[in-house]
Amino acid sequence: MERCFTMLKPGVLNRRLVGEVISRIERKGLQLIGLKMLTVTPEVAAKHYCEHEGKPFYQTLVDYITSGPVIAMAWQGDDCVALIRKLAGCTMVTDAQPGTIRGDFCAHTSHNIIHASDSPENGERELALYFSPDELIPWVDESARWF
């Protein structure tokens, strides 16, 4: 079973959209196995965005996710990464389709409201930055085996 790290950035909390975004992912049938609210330190942000270091937008990414509280989430399910990325929509706000999280709620690419791992490998790397193994709680709901 694949796992994906997802982060709701400060703008989601500011705009009171946390429940709406989580609900969209839950309705897809993915399983929430970890959830916490936290403030990202510059050190963790640098590790999180290490692949973008040196790019012109790097500091903007770091500044934004360290500017206020975020919601860190761990999701699990078949094709979890691809499904969450499809729900999130394109990173560039002008390309994000209506019906996606970014298409419906994002107005500025630099203040993108959601991060979703771009591969299962990065999902595991990112999960390890924000969650200890004992904070991830896989569970089975036998009554919901339909999805």
Legacy VTK file of the C-alpha trace (Angstrom):
# vtk DataFile Version 3.0
C-alpha trace
ASCII
DATASET POLYDATA
POINTS 147 float
0.000 0.000 0.000
1.390 3.382 -1.040
1.742 6.364 1.296
1.779 10.083 0.517
2.750 13.133 2.546
0.424 16.099 2.173
0.721 19.527 3.753
-1.948 22.186 3.984
-0.037 25.437 3.940
-0.703 28.571 6.049
-3.238 30.018 3.590
-5.583 27.079 4.144
-5.709 27.761 7.860
-6.049 31.520 7.293
-9.011 30.953 4.993
-10.661 28.244 7.177
-10.523 25.593 4.393
-8.912 22.706 6.303
-12.088 20.628 6.563
-13.021 21.154 2.917
-9.620 20.001 1.660
-9.409 16.992 3.972
-12.958 16.028 3.041
-12.099 15.948 -0.662
-9.247 13.516 -0.041
-11.322 11.362 2.302
-14.176 11.160 -0.208
-11.726 9.752 -2.752
-11.388 6.761 -0.440
-7.844 7.312 0.801
-7.002 6.519 4.400
-5.744 9.212 6.765
-3.056 7.601 8.949
-1.376 10.689 10.437
-2.384 14.281 11.133
-0.853 17.160 13.058
-0.723 20.920 13.147
2.735 22.428 13.483
5.005 25.306 12.611
7.710 24.358 10.119
11.201 25.516 11.085
13.532 26.964 8.453
15.760 23.893 8.918
12.941 21.432 8.173
11.728 23.605 5.292
15.230 23.491 3.779
15.227 19.683 3.979
11.679 19.523 2.623
12.487 21.659 -0.428
16.114 20.498 -0.893
15.532 19.612 -4.570
14.632 23.256 -5.276
17.633 24.830 -3.552
19.278 27.364 -5.858
16.154 27.918 -7.939
14.698 31.447 -8.074
11.528 30.459 -6.185
13.259 28.450 -3.418
13.309 31.179 -0.753
9.663 32.047 -1.460
8.705 28.401 -0.798
10.637 28.338 2.474
9.303 31.732 3.593
5.707 30.713 2.925
5.640 27.375 4.750
7.441 28.891 7.739
5.099 31.908 7.905
2.370 30.242 9.965
0.965 26.913 11.077
0.501 24.049 8.622
-1.399 20.780 8.713
0.861 17.785 8.023
-0.928 14.635 6.889
-0.040 11.078 6.011
-2.366 9.283 3.597
-2.390 5.675 2.478
-4.036 3.777 -0.353
-3.570 2.230 -3.772
-1.945 4.784 -6.122
-2.121 7.280 -3.257
0.464 9.739 -4.639
-1.068 9.945 -8.109
-4.601 10.268 -6.739
-3.761 13.074 -4.311
-1.787 14.938 -6.971
-4.767 14.681 -9.322
-7.074 16.017 -6.580
-4.609 18.832 -5.822
-4.351 19.941 -9.457
-1.527 21.671 -11.307
1.023 23.624 -9.270
0.780 26.625 -11.583
-2.440 28.271 -10.505
-3.279 29.370 -14.054
-3.163 25.726 -15.178
-5.135 24.286 -12.242
-8.526 23.051 -13.430
-11.780 23.928 -11.641
-12.784 21.033 -9.427
-9.239 20.525 -8.142
-8.106 21.885 -4.783
-5.750 24.397 -6.381
-8.198 25.209 -9.159
-10.935 26.012 -6.664
-8.976 27.686 -3.866
-5.611 29.006 -5.154
-5.150 32.522 -6.490
-1.330 32.782 -6.443
1.178 30.081 -7.340
3.650 31.400 -4.757
0.980 30.898 -2.073
-0.037 27.430 -3.201
-2.308 26.022 -0.513
-1.368 22.341 -0.674
1.768 20.268 -1.013
1.543 16.632 -2.114
4.474 14.272 -2.577
5.435 13.867 -6.231
6.542 10.226 -5.974
6.239 7.323 -3.530
9.953 7.737 -2.712
9.575 11.433 -1.898
6.419 10.581 0.016
8.410 8.337 2.343
11.223 10.910 2.646
8.776 13.707 3.456
6.776 11.583 5.884
9.990 10.925 7.824
10.603 14.699 8.125
7.264 15.312 9.828
6.202 12.046 11.487
7.922 9.486 13.672
6.920 5.872 12.915
4.748 5.694 16.044
2.718 8.708 14.862
1.484 6.846 11.772
-1.518 4.691 12.586
-2.681 2.432 9.764
-6.102 0.997 10.508
-8.735 -1.133 8.847
-12.434 -0.394 8.820
-14.019 -3.682 7.809
-17.361 -1.973 7.184
-15.814 0.294 4.527
-14.221 -2.348 2.308
-16.201 -1.054 -0.705
-13.541 1.352 -1.904
LINES 1 148
147 0 1 2 3 4 5 6 7 8 9 10 11 12 13 14 15 16 17 18 19 20 21 22 23 24 25 26 27 28 29 30 31 32 33 34 35 36 37 38 39 40 41 42 43 44 45 46 47 48 49 50 51 52 53 54 55 56 57 58 59 60 61 62 63 64 65 66 67 68 69 70 71 72 73 74 75 76 77 78 79 80 81 82 83 84 85 86 87 88 89 90 91 92 93 94 95 96 97 98 99 100 101 102 103 104 105 106 107 108 109 110 111 112 113 114 115 116 117 118 119 120 121 122 123 124 125 126 127 128 129 130 131 132 133 134 135 136 137 138 139 140 141 142 143 144 145 146
